[in-house]
């Protein structure tokens, strides 16, 4: 049996500045996370994860991928 990964591309790593900017945009009143994600070429679940990390820990770790 062949060992094939379902992931075709390597995992992306985003800078802390980019993550923080996405969190700031998504935290604005009336912000649409799906639209912000689409405009920046990322999945909206990634932004929701960053929002949760920011709210829980007050920071977004550089060590965390996407």
N, CA, C, O and CB atoms as a CASP TS submission, in Angstrom:
PFRMAT TS
TARGET T0000
AUTHOR 0000-0000-0000
METHOD Language model
MODEL 1
PARENT N/A
ATOM      1  N   UNK     1       0.846  -1.184   0.000  1.00  0.00           N
ATOM      2  CA  UNK     1       0.000   0.000   0.000  1.00  0.00           C
ATOM      3  C   UNK     1       0.891   1.246   0.000  1.00  0.00           C
ATOM      4  O   UNK     1       1.850   1.343   0.765  1.00  0.00           O
ATOM      5  CB  UNK     1      -0.962  -0.002   1.228  1.00  0.00           C
ATOM      6  N   UNK     2       0.552   2.184  -0.866  1.00  0.00           N
ATOM      7  CA  UNK     2       1.328   3.409  -0.956  1.00  0.00           C
ATOM      8  C   UNK     2       0.967   4.354   0.185  1.00  0.00           C
ATOM      9  O   UNK     2      -0.182   4.416   0.623  1.00  0.00           O
ATOM     10  CB  UNK     2       1.099   4.092  -2.310  1.00  0.00           C
ATOM     11  N   UNK     3       1.953   5.071   0.647  1.00  0.00           N
ATOM     12  CA  UNK     3       1.729   6.047   1.704  1.00  0.00           C
ATOM     13  C   UNK     3       1.587   7.422   1.066  1.00  0.00           C
ATOM     14  O   UNK     3       2.584   8.090   0.791  1.00  0.00           O
ATOM     15  CB  UNK     3       2.889   6.029   2.747  1.00  0.00           C
ATOM     16  N   UNK     4       0.346   7.846   0.829  1.00  0.00           N
ATOM     17  CA  UNK     4       0.091   9.136   0.204  1.00  0.00           C
ATOM     18  C   UNK     4      -0.558  10.072   1.200  1.00  0.00           C
ATOM     19  O   UNK     4      -1.451   9.692   1.958  1.00  0.00           O
ATOM     20  CB  UNK     4      -0.792   8.978  -1.038  1.00  0.00           C
ATOM     21  N   UNK     5      -0.094  11.283   1.177  1.00  0.00           N
ATOM     22  CA  UNK     5      -0.676  12.305   2.040  1.00  0.00           C
ATOM     23  C   UNK     5      -1.801  12.991   1.298  1.00  0.00           C
ATOM     24  O   UNK     5      -1.699  13.197   0.088  1.00  0.00           O
ATOM     25  CB  UNK     5       0.389  13.331   2.494  1.00  0.00           C
ATOM     26  N   UNK     6      -2.852  13.345   1.973  1.00  0.00           N
ATOM     27  CA  UNK     6      -3.960  14.060   1.336  1.00  0.00           C
ATOM     28  C   UNK     6      -3.607  15.507   1.092  1.00  0.00           C
ATOM     29  O   UNK     6      -4.255  16.177   0.287  1.00  0.00           O
ATOM     30  CB  UNK     6      -5.216  13.971   2.188  1.00  0.00           C
ATOM     31  N   UNK     7      -2.597  15.999   1.769  1.00  0.00           N
ATOM     32  CA  UNK     7      -2.182  17.394   1.623  1.00  0.00           C
ATOM     33  C   UNK     7      -1.210  17.501   0.449  1.00  0.00           C
ATOM     34  O   UNK     7      -0.150  16.875   0.454  1.00  0.00           O
ATOM     35  CB  UNK     7      -1.527  17.928   2.938  1.00  0.00           C
ATOM     36  N   UNK     8      -1.574  18.293  -0.549  1.00  0.00           N
ATOM     37  CA  UNK     8      -0.747  18.438  -1.741  1.00  0.00           C
ATOM     38  C   UNK     8       0.333  19.491  -1.571  1.00  0.00           C
ATOM     39  O   UNK     8       1.424  19.358  -2.126  1.00  0.00           O
ATOM     40  CB  UNK     8      -1.608  18.782  -2.927  1.00  0.00           C
ATOM     41  N   UNK     9       0.044  20.522  -0.821  1.00  0.00           N
ATOM     42  CA  UNK     9       0.991  21.611  -0.624  1.00  0.00           C
ATOM     43  C   UNK     9       1.490  21.600   0.819  1.00  0.00           C
ATOM     44  O   UNK     9       0.782  21.160   1.724  1.00  0.00           O
ATOM     45  CB  UNK     9       0.343  22.973  -0.969  1.00  0.00           C
ATOM     46  N   UNK    10       2.707  22.086   1.024  1.00  0.00           N
ATOM     47  CA  UNK    10       3.195  22.175   2.411  1.00  0.00           C
ATOM     48  C   UNK    10       2.356  23.170   3.210  1.00  0.00           C
ATOM     49  O   UNK    10       1.778  24.106   2.658  1.00  0.00           O
ATOM     50  CB  UNK    10       4.690  22.593   2.439  1.00  0.00           C
ATOM     51  N   UNK    11       2.306  22.948   4.496  1.00  0.00           N
ATOM     52  CA  UNK    11       1.544  23.832   5.377  1.00  0.00           C
ATOM     53  C   UNK    11       2.127  25.235   5.339  1.00  0.00           C
ATOM     54  O   UNK    11       3.344  25.416   5.376  1.00  0.00           O
ATOM     55  CB  UNK    11       1.536  23.294   6.821  1.00  0.00           C
ATOM     56  N   UNK    12       1.248  26.222   5.264  1.00  0.00           N
ATOM     57  CA  UNK    12       1.690  27.613   5.215  1.00  0.00           C
ATOM     58  C   UNK    12       1.937  28.132   6.623  1.00  0.00           C
ATOM     59  O   UNK    12       1.240  27.769   7.570  1.00  0.00           O
ATOM     60  CB  UNK    12       0.651  28.491   4.492  1.00  0.00           C
ATOM     61  N   UNK    13       2.930  28.978   6.737  1.00  0.00           N
ATOM     62  CA  UNK    13       3.206  29.668   7.993  1.00  0.00           C
ATOM     63  C   UNK    13       3.029  31.153   7.760  1.00  0.00           C
ATOM     64  O   UNK    13       3.582  31.709   6.811  1.00  0.00           O
ATOM     65  CB  UNK    13       4.639  29.350   8.521  1.00  0.00           C
ATOM     66  N   UNK    14       2.265  31.790   8.617  1.00  0.00           N
ATOM     67  CA  UNK    14       1.996  33.216   8.494  1.00  0.00           C
ATOM     68  C   UNK    14       2.728  33.966   9.595  1.00  0.00           C
ATOM     69  O   UNK    14       2.903  33.460  10.703  1.00  0.00           O
ATOM     70  CB  UNK    14       0.478  33.499   8.556  1.00  0.00           C
ATOM     71  N   UNK    15       3.148  35.165   9.274  1.00  0.00           N
ATOM     72  CA  UNK    15       3.853  35.978  10.266  1.00  0.00           C
ATOM     73  C   UNK    15       2.893  36.388  11.382  1.00  0.00           C
ATOM     74  O   UNK    15       1.677  36.422  11.194  1.00  0.00           O
ATOM     75  CB  UNK    15       4.480  37.230   9.604  1.00  0.00           C
ATOM     76  N   UNK    16       3.459  36.694  12.534  1.00  0.00           N
ATOM     77  CA  UNK    16       2.636  37.169  13.649  1.00  0.00           C
ATOM     78  C   UNK    16       1.928  38.467  13.292  1.00  0.00           C
ATOM     79  O   UNK    16       0.791  38.691  13.707  1.00  0.00           O
ATOM     80  CB  UNK    16       3.494  37.368  14.902  1.00  0.00           C
ATOM     81  N   UNK    17       2.597  39.323  12.523  1.00  0.00           N
ATOM     82  CA  UNK    17       1.975  40.585  12.108  1.00  0.00           C
ATOM     83  C   UNK    17       0.731  40.332  11.267  1.00  0.00           C
ATOM     84  O   UNK    17      -0.295  40.988  11.450  1.00  0.00           O
ATOM     85  CB  UNK    17       2.974  41.443  11.320  1.00  0.00           C
ATOM     86  N   UNK    18       0.825  39.381  10.348  1.00  0.00           N
ATOM     87  CA  UNK    18      -0.321  39.045   9.500  1.00  0.00           C
ATOM     88  C   UNK    18      -1.462  38.485  10.350  1.00  0.00           C
ATOM     89  O   UNK    18      -2.618  38.877  10.185  1.00  0.00           O
ATOM     90  CB  UNK    18       0.088  38.027   8.409  1.00  0.00           C
ATOM     91  N   UNK    19      -1.128  37.566  11.259  1.00  0.00           N
ATOM     92  CA  UNK    19      -2.148  36.971  12.122  1.00  0.00           C
ATOM     93  C   UNK    19      -2.836  38.039  12.965  1.00  0.00           C
ATOM     94  O   UNK    19      -4.061  38.050  13.088  1.00  0.00           O
ATOM     95  CB  UNK    19      -1.526  35.902  13.030  1.00  0.00           C
ATOM     96  N   UNK    20      -2.046  38.928  13.538  1.00  0.00           N
ATOM     97  CA  UNK    20      -2.598  39.987  14.376  1.00  0.00           C
ATOM     98  C   UNK    20      -3.503  40.904  13.561  1.00  0.00           C
ATOM     99  O   UNK    20      -4.556  41.324  14.040  1.00  0.00           O
ATOM    100  CB  UNK    20      -1.473  40.797  15.029  1.00  0.00           C
ATOM    101  N   UNK    21      -3.098  41.212  12.341  1.00  0.00           N
ATOM    102  CA  UNK    21      -3.916  42.064  11.465  1.00  0.00           C
ATOM    103  C   UNK    21      -5.250  41.386  11.169  1.00  0.00           C
ATOM    104  O   UNK    21      -6.289  42.045  11.181  1.00  0.00           O
ATOM    105  CB  UNK    21      -3.166  42.375  10.142  1.00  0.00           C
ATOM    106  N   UNK    22      -5.237  40.088  10.906  1.00  0.00           N
ATOM    107  CA  UNK    22      -6.477  39.361  10.630  1.00  0.00           C
ATOM    108  C   UNK    22      -7.378  39.350  11.869  1.00  0.00           C
ATOM    109  O   UNK    22      -8.594  39.505  11.759  1.00  0.00           O
ATOM    110  CB  UNK    22      -6.168  37.912  10.176  1.00  0.00           C
ATOM    111  N   UNK    23      -6.776  39.167  13.045  1.00  0.00           N
ATOM    112  CA  UNK    23      -7.541  39.187  14.296  1.00  0.00           C
ATOM    113  C   UNK    23      -8.156  40.564  14.513  1.00  0.00           C
ATOM    114  O   UNK    23      -9.316  40.673  14.911  1.00  0.00           O
ATOM    115  CB  UNK    23      -6.642  38.804  15.496  1.00  0.00           C
ATOM    116  N   UNK    24      -7.388  41.607  14.254  1.00  0.00           N
ATOM    117  CA  UNK    24      -7.910  42.972  14.418  1.00  0.00           C
ATOM    118  C   UNK    24      -9.077  43.226  13.471  1.00  0.00           C
ATOM    119  O   UNK    24     -10.097  43.780  13.880  1.00  0.00           O
ATOM    120  CB  UNK    24      -6.799  44.009  14.172  1.00  0.00           C
ATOM    121  N   UNK    25      -8.934  42.826  12.211  1.00  0.00           N
ATOM    122  CA  UNK    25     -10.018  43.022  11.242  1.00  0.00           C
ATOM    123  C   UNK    25     -11.259  42.225  11.636  1.00  0.00           C
ATOM    124  O   UNK    25     -12.377  42.735  11.568  1.00  0.00           O
ATOM    125  CB  UNK    25      -9.558  42.614   9.835  1.00  0.00           C
ATOM    126  N   UNK    26     -11.060  40.977  12.046  1.00  0.00           N
ATOM    127  CA  UNK    26     -12.182  40.108  12.388  1.00  0.00           C
ATOM    128  C   UNK    26     -12.860  40.520  13.690  1.00  0.00           C
ATOM    129  O   UNK    26     -14.012  40.156  13.924  1.00  0.00           O
ATOM    130  CB  UNK    26     -11.711  38.675  12.492  1.00  0.00           C
ATOM    131  N   UNK    27     -12.167  41.271  14.536  1.00  0.00           N
ATOM    132  CA  UNK    27     -12.720  41.687  15.829  1.00  0.00           C
ATOM    133  C   UNK    27     -13.560  42.954  15.742  1.00  0.00           C
ATOM    134  O   UNK    27     -14.227  43.325  16.707  1.00  0.00           O
ATOM    135  CB  UNK    27     -11.605  41.898  16.816  1.00  0.00           C
ATOM    136  N   UNK    28     -13.530  43.607  14.613  1.00  0.00           N
ATOM    137  CA  UNK    28     -14.311  44.836  14.459  1.00  0.00           C
ATOM    138  C   UNK    28     -15.802  44.521  14.459  1.00  0.00           C
ATOM    139  O   UNK    28     -16.221  43.481  13.951  1.00  0.00           O
ATOM    140  CB  UNK    28     -13.920  45.570  13.160  1.00  0.00           C
ATOM    141  N   UNK    29     -16.604  45.418  15.029  1.00  0.00           N
ATOM    142  CA  UNK    29     -18.060  45.205  15.016  1.00  0.00           C
ATOM    143  C   UNK    29     -18.572  45.090  13.582  1.00  0.00           C
ATOM    144  O   UNK    29     -18.247  45.915  12.727  1.00  0.00           O
ATOM    145  CB  UNK    29     -18.788  46.358  15.751  1.00  0.00           C
ATOM    146  N   UNK    30     -19.364  44.072  13.336  1.00  0.00           N
ATOM    147  CA  UNK    30     -19.955  43.864  12.020  1.00  0.00           C
ATOM    148  C   UNK    30     -19.033  43.221  11.004  1.00  0.00           C
ATOM    149  O   UNK    30     -19.393  43.094   9.833  1.00  0.00           O
ATOM    150  CB  UNK    30     -20.420  45.151  11.489  1.00  0.00           C
ATOM    151  N   UNK    31     -17.842  42.811  11.435  1.00  0.00           N
ATOM    152  CA  UNK    31     -16.883  42.204  10.513  1.00  0.00           C
ATOM    153  C   UNK    31     -17.378  40.841  10.046  1.00  0.00           C
ATOM    154  O   UNK    31     -17.976  40.090  10.817  1.00  0.00           O
ATOM    155  CB  UNK    31     -15.504  42.069  11.180  1.00  0.00           C
ATOM    156  N   UNK    32     -17.129  40.530   8.795  1.00  0.00           N
ATOM    157  CA  UNK    32     -17.476  39.234   8.219  1.00  0.00           C
ATOM    158  C   UNK    32     -16.183  38.437   8.044  1.00  0.00           C
ATOM    159  O   UNK    32     -15.383  38.717   7.151  1.00  0.00           O
ATOM    160  CB  UNK    32     -18.237  39.397   6.848  1.00  0.00           C
ATOM    161  N   UNK    33     -15.993  37.449   8.906  1.00  0.00           N
ATOM    162  CA  UNK    33     -14.760  36.665   8.889  1.00  0.00           C
ATOM    163  C   UNK    33     -14.584  35.955   7.550  1.00  0.00           C
ATOM    164  O   UNK    33     -13.470  35.879   7.033  1.00  0.00           O
ATOM    165  CB  UNK    33     -14.760  35.643  10.034  1.00  0.00           C
ATOM    166  N   UNK    34     -15.661  35.440   6.992  1.00  0.00           N
ATOM    167  CA  UNK    34     -15.567  34.745   5.703  1.00  0.00           C
ATOM    168  C   UNK    34     -15.053  35.681   4.613  1.00  0.00           C
ATOM    169  O   UNK    34     -14.233  35.281   3.787  1.00  0.00           O
ATOM    170  CB  UNK    34     -16.936  34.171   5.301  1.00  0.00           C
ATOM    171  N   UNK    35     -15.523  36.904   4.608  1.00  0.00           N
ATOM    172  CA  UNK    35     -15.083  37.868   3.601  1.00  0.00           C
ATOM    173  C   UNK    35     -13.616  38.251   3.810  1.00  0.00           C
ATOM    174  O   UNK    35     -12.852  38.338   2.848  1.00  0.00           O
ATOM    175  CB  UNK    35     -15.968  39.124   3.642  1.00  0.00           C
ATOM    176  N   UNK    36     -13.231  38.475   5.048  1.00  0.00           N
ATOM    177  CA  UNK    36     -11.836  38.811   5.360  1.00  0.00           C
ATOM    178  C   UNK    36     -10.923  37.671   4.911  1.00  0.00           C
ATOM    179  O   UNK    36      -9.877  37.904   4.304  1.00  0.00           O
ATOM    180  CB  UNK    36     -11.657  39.088   6.886  1.00  0.00           C
ATOM    181  N   UNK    37     -11.326  36.445   5.213  1.00  0.00           N
ATOM    182  CA  UNK    37     -10.532  35.281   4.821  1.00  0.00           C
ATOM    183  C   UNK    37     -10.422  35.183   3.305  1.00  0.00           C
ATOM    184  O   UNK    37      -9.333  34.975   2.769  1.00  0.00           O
ATOM    185  CB  UNK    37     -11.146  33.995   5.390  1.00  0.00           C
ATOM    186  N   UNK    38     -11.528  35.329   2.627  1.00  0.00           N
ATOM    187  CA  UNK    38     -11.553  35.239   1.163  1.00  0.00           C
ATOM    188  C   UNK    38     -10.643  36.295   0.535  1.00  0.00           C
ATOM    189  O   UNK    38      -9.889  36.001  -0.392  1.00  0.00           O
ATOM    190  CB  UNK    38     -12.992  35.403   0.639  1.00  0.00           C
ATOM    191  N   UNK    39     -10.718  37.516   1.043  1.00  0.00           N
ATOM    192  CA  UNK    39      -9.915  38.616   0.503  1.00  0.00           C
ATOM    193  C   UNK    39      -8.415  38.406   0.726  1.00  0.00           C
ATOM    194  O   UNK    39      -7.591  38.975   0.010  1.00  0.00           O
ATOM    195  CB  UNK    39     -10.346  39.931   1.134  1.00  0.00           C
ATOM    196  N   UNK    40      -8.070  37.588   1.718  1.00  0.00           N
ATOM    197  CA  UNK    40      -6.662  37.362   2.036  1.00  0.00           C
ATOM    198  C   UNK    40      -6.183  35.961   1.666  1.00  0.00           C
ATOM    199  O   UNK    40      -5.062  35.575   1.998  1.00  0.00           O
ATOM    200  CB  UNK    40      -6.430  37.599   3.504  1.00  0.00           C
ATOM    201  N   UNK    41      -7.029  35.208   0.983  1.00  0.00           N
ATOM    202  CA  UNK    41      -6.635  33.902   0.470  1.00  0.00           C
ATOM    203  C   UNK    41      -6.410  32.832   1.517  1.00  0.00           C
ATOM    204  O   UNK    41      -5.582  31.940   1.329  1.00  0.00           O
ATOM    205  CB  UNK    41      -5.417  34.046  -0.313  1.00  0.00           C
ATOM    206  N   UNK    42      -7.148  32.914   2.629  1.00  0.00           N
ATOM    207  CA  UNK    42      -7.024  31.886   3.662  1.00  0.00           C
ATOM    208  C   UNK    42      -8.407  31.366   4.028  1.00  0.00           C
ATOM    209  O   UNK    42      -9.418  31.981   3.688  1.00  0.00           O
ATOM    210  CB  UNK    42      -6.299  32.442   4.916  1.00  0.00           C
ATOM    211  N   UNK    43      -8.448  30.246   4.715  1.00  0.00           N
ATOM    212  CA  UNK    43      -9.702  29.655   5.146  1.00  0.00           C
ATOM    213  C   UNK    43     -10.212  30.391   6.385  1.00  0.00           C
ATOM    214  O   UNK    43      -9.431  30.752   7.265  1.00  0.00           O
ATOM    215  CB  UNK    43      -9.528  28.144   5.436  1.00  0.00           C
ATOM    216  N   UNK    44     -11.517  30.608   6.445  1.00  0.00           N
ATOM    217  CA  UNK    44     -12.075  31.336   7.586  1.00  0.00           C
ATOM    218  C   UNK    44     -11.858  30.607   8.908  1.00  0.00           C
ATOM    219  O   UNK    44     -11.788  31.249   9.955  1.00  0.00           O
ATOM    220  CB  UNK    44     -13.556  31.570   7.375  1.00  0.00           C
ATOM    221  N   UNK    45     -11.749  29.286   8.881  1.00  0.00           N
ATOM    222  CA  UNK    45     -11.497  28.540  10.116  1.00  0.00           C
ATOM    223  C   UNK    45     -10.143  28.893  10.722  1.00  0.00           C
ATOM    224  O   UNK    45      -9.968  28.827  11.939  1.00  0.00           O
ATOM    225  CB  UNK    45     -11.569  27.040   9.850  1.00  0.00           C
ATOM    226  N   UNK    46      -9.194  29.265   9.881  1.00  0.00           N
ATOM    227  CA  UNK    46      -7.876  29.672  10.370  1.00  0.00           C
ATOM    228  C   UNK    46      -8.009  30.956  11.186  1.00  0.00           C
ATOM    229  O   UNK    46      -7.419  31.080  12.259  1.00  0.00           O
ATOM    230  CB  UNK    46      -6.883  29.873   9.190  1.00  0.00           C
ATOM    231  N   UNK    47      -8.780  31.904  10.675  1.00  0.00           N
ATOM    232  CA  UNK    47      -8.983  33.162  11.410  1.00  0.00           C
ATOM    233  C   UNK    47      -9.717  32.900  12.719  1.00  0.00           C
ATOM    234  O   UNK    47      -9.372  33.480  13.748  1.00  0.00           O
ATOM    235  CB  UNK    47      -9.773  34.179  10.551  1.00  0.00           C
ATOM    236  N   UNK    48     -10.725  32.032  12.690  1.00  0.00           N
ATOM    237  CA  UNK    48     -11.437  31.703  13.927  1.00  0.00           C
ATOM    238  C   UNK    48     -10.487  31.078  14.946  1.00  0.00           C
ATOM    239  O   UNK    48     -10.605  31.347  16.141  1.00  0.00           O
ATOM    240  CB  UNK    48     -12.611  30.746  13.638  1.00  0.00           C
ATOM    241  N   UNK    49      -9.549  30.252  14.492  1.00  0.00           N
ATOM    242  CA  UNK    49      -8.570  29.652  15.402  1.00  0.00           C
ATOM    243  C   UNK    49      -7.685  30.733  16.017  1.00  0.00           C
ATOM    244  O   UNK    49      -7.428  30.721  17.221  1.00  0.00           O
ATOM    245  CB  UNK    49      -7.703  28.608  14.662  1.00  0.00           C
ATOM    246  N   UNK    50      -7.221  31.669  15.187  1.00  0.00           N
ATOM    247  CA  UNK    50      -6.388  32.762  15.694  1.00  0.00           C
ATOM    248  C   UNK    50      -7.163  33.633  16.676  1.00  0.00           C
ATOM    249  O   UNK    50      -6.610  34.074  17.683  1.00  0.00           O
ATOM    250  CB  UNK    50      -5.863  33.618  14.535  1.00  0.00           C
ATOM    251  N   UNK    51      -8.434  33.881  16.390  1.00  0.00           N
ATOM    252  CA  UNK    51      -9.274  34.658  17.312  1.00  0.00           C
ATOM    253  C   UNK    51      -9.377  33.958  18.663  1.00  0.00           C
ATOM    254  O   UNK    51      -9.252  34.589  19.713  1.00  0.00           O
ATOM    255  CB  UNK    51     -10.683  34.872  16.716  1.00  0.00           C
ATOM    256  N   UNK    52      -9.606  32.650  18.624  1.00  0.00           N
ATOM    257  CA  UNK    52      -9.734  31.874  19.860  1.00  0.00           C
ATOM    258  C   UNK    52      -8.427  31.905  20.651  1.00  0.00           C
ATOM    259  O   UNK    52      -8.442  32.079  21.870  1.00  0.00           O
ATOM    260  CB  UNK    52     -10.135  30.416  19.546  1.00  0.00           C
ATOM    261  N   UNK    53      -7.296  31.737  19.960  1.00  0.00           N
ATOM    262  CA  UNK    53      -5.999  31.794  20.637  1.00  0.00           C
ATOM    263  C   UNK    53      -5.768  33.157  21.263  1.00  0.00           C
ATOM    264  O   UNK    53      -5.289  33.257  22.392  1.00  0.00           O
ATOM    265  CB  UNK    53      -4.870  31.471  19.661  1.00  0.00           C
ATOM    266  N   UNK    54      -6.105  34.196  20.534  1.00  0.00           N
ATOM    267  CA  UNK    54      -5.909  35.561  21.036  1.00  0.00           C
ATOM    268  C   UNK    54      -6.764  35.799  22.278  1.00  0.00           C
ATOM    269  O   UNK    54      -6.298  36.391  23.251  1.00  0.00           O
ATOM    270  CB  UNK    54      -6.254  36.601  19.943  1.00  0.00           C
ATOM    271  N   UNK    55      -8.003  35.341  22.245  1.00  0.00           N
ATOM    272  CA  UNK    55      -8.912  35.545  23.375  1.00  0.00           C
ATOM    273  C   UNK    55      -8.497  34.708  24.579  1.00  0.00           C
ATOM    274  O   UNK    55      -8.592  35.165  25.718  1.00  0.00           O
ATOM    275  CB  UNK    55     -10.347  35.202  22.971  1.00  0.00           C
ATOM    276  N   UNK    56      -8.034  33.476  24.329  1.00  0.00           N
ATOM    277  CA  UNK    56      -7.656  32.584  25.425  1.00  0.00           C
ATOM    278  C   UNK    56      -6.303  32.942  26.038  1.00  0.00           C
ATOM    279  O   UNK    56      -6.135  32.897  27.256  1.00  0.00           O
ATOM    280  CB  UNK    56      -7.627  31.153  24.935  1.00  0.00           C
ATOM    281  N   UNK    57      -5.342  33.297  25.187  1.00  0.00           N
ATOM    282  CA  UNK    57      -3.971  33.486  25.650  1.00  0.00           C
ATOM    283  C   UNK    57      -3.481  34.923  25.555  1.00  0.00           C
ATOM    284  O   UNK    57      -2.456  35.267  26.142  1.00  0.00           O
ATOM    285  CB  UNK    57      -3.059  32.610  24.871  1.00  0.00           C
ATOM    286  N   UNK    58      -4.194  35.754  24.830  1.00  0.00           N
ATOM    287  CA  UNK    58      -3.756  37.125  24.643  1.00  0.00           C
ATOM    288  C   UNK    58      -2.597  37.261  23.681  1.00  0.00           C
ATOM    289  O   UNK    58      -1.972  38.318  23.596  1.00  0.00           O
ATOM    290  CB  UNK    58      -3.381  37.712  25.947  1.00  0.00           C
ATOM    291  N   UNK    59      -2.307  36.187  22.951  1.00  0.00           N
ATOM    292  CA  UNK    59      -1.213  36.235  21.982  1.00  0.00           C
ATOM    293  C   UNK    59      -1.436  35.158  20.926  1.00  0.00           C
ATOM    294  O   UNK    59      -2.250  34.250  21.090  1.00  0.00           O
ATOM    295  CB  UNK    59       0.166  36.045  22.682  1.00  0.00           C
ATOM    296  N   UNK    60      -0.690  35.292  19.846  1.00  0.00           N
ATOM    297  CA  UNK    60      -0.687  34.276  18.801  1.00  0.00           C
ATOM    298  C   UNK    60       0.755  33.825  18.656  1.00  0.00           C
ATOM    299  O   UNK    60       1.620  34.613  18.277  1.00  0.00           O
ATOM    300  CB  UNK    60      -1.276  34.821  17.432  1.00  0.00           C
ATOM    301  N   UNK    61       1.011  32.586  18.951  1.00  0.00           N
ATOM    302  CA  UNK    61       2.378  32.079  18.956  1.00  0.00           C
ATOM    303  C   UNK    61       2.936  31.938  17.550  1.00  0.00           C
ATOM    304  O   UNK    61       2.239  31.501  16.635  1.00  0.00           O
ATOM    305  CB  UNK    61       2.437  30.745  19.666  1.00  0.00           C
ATOM    306  N   UNK    62       4.189  32.309  17.389  1.00  0.00           N
ATOM    307  CA  UNK    62       4.866  32.149  16.103  1.00  0.00           C
ATOM    308  C   UNK    62       5.030  30.664  15.760  1.00  0.00           C
ATOM    309  O   UNK    62       5.095  30.300  14.586  1.00  0.00           O
ATOM    310  CB  UNK    62       6.244  32.849  16.128  1.00  0.00           C
ATOM    311  N   UNK    63       5.096  29.822  16.771  1.00  0.00           N
ATOM    312  CA  UNK    63       5.336  28.401  16.526  1.00  0.00           C
ATOM    313  C   UNK    63       4.148  27.710  15.885  1.00  0.00           C
ATOM    314  O   UNK    63       4.309  26.650  15.280  1.00  0.00           O
ATOM    315  CB  UNK    63       5.682  27.707  17.815  1.00  0.00           C
ATOM    316  N   UNK    64       2.970  28.281  16.001  1.00  0.00           N
ATOM    317  CA  UNK    64       1.795  27.627  15.444  1.00  0.00           C
ATOM    318  C   UNK    64       1.726  27.830  13.940  1.00  0.00           C
ATOM    319  O   UNK    64       1.778  28.968  13.472  1.00  0.00           O
ATOM    320  CB  UNK    64       0.525  28.153  16.106  1.00  0.00           C
ATOM    321  N   UNK    65       1.609  26.752  13.174  1.00  0.00           N
ATOM    322  CA  UNK    65       1.433  26.897  11.733  1.00  0.00           C
ATOM    323  C   UNK    65       0.036  27.383  11.432  1.00  0.00           C
ATOM    324  O   UNK    65      -0.879  27.246  12.244  1.00  0.00           O
ATOM    325  CB  UNK    65       1.706  25.576  11.010  1.00  0.00           C
ATOM    326  N   UNK    66      -0.115  27.950  10.254  1.00  0.00           N
ATOM    327  CA  UNK    66      -1.413  28.436   9.783  1.00  0.00           C
ATOM    328  C   UNK    66      -2.350  28.487  10.903  1.00  0.00           C
ATOM    329  O   UNK    66      -3.506  28.871  10.724  1.00  0.00           O
ATOM    330  CB  UNK    66      -1.974  27.582   8.683  1.00  0.00           C
TER
END
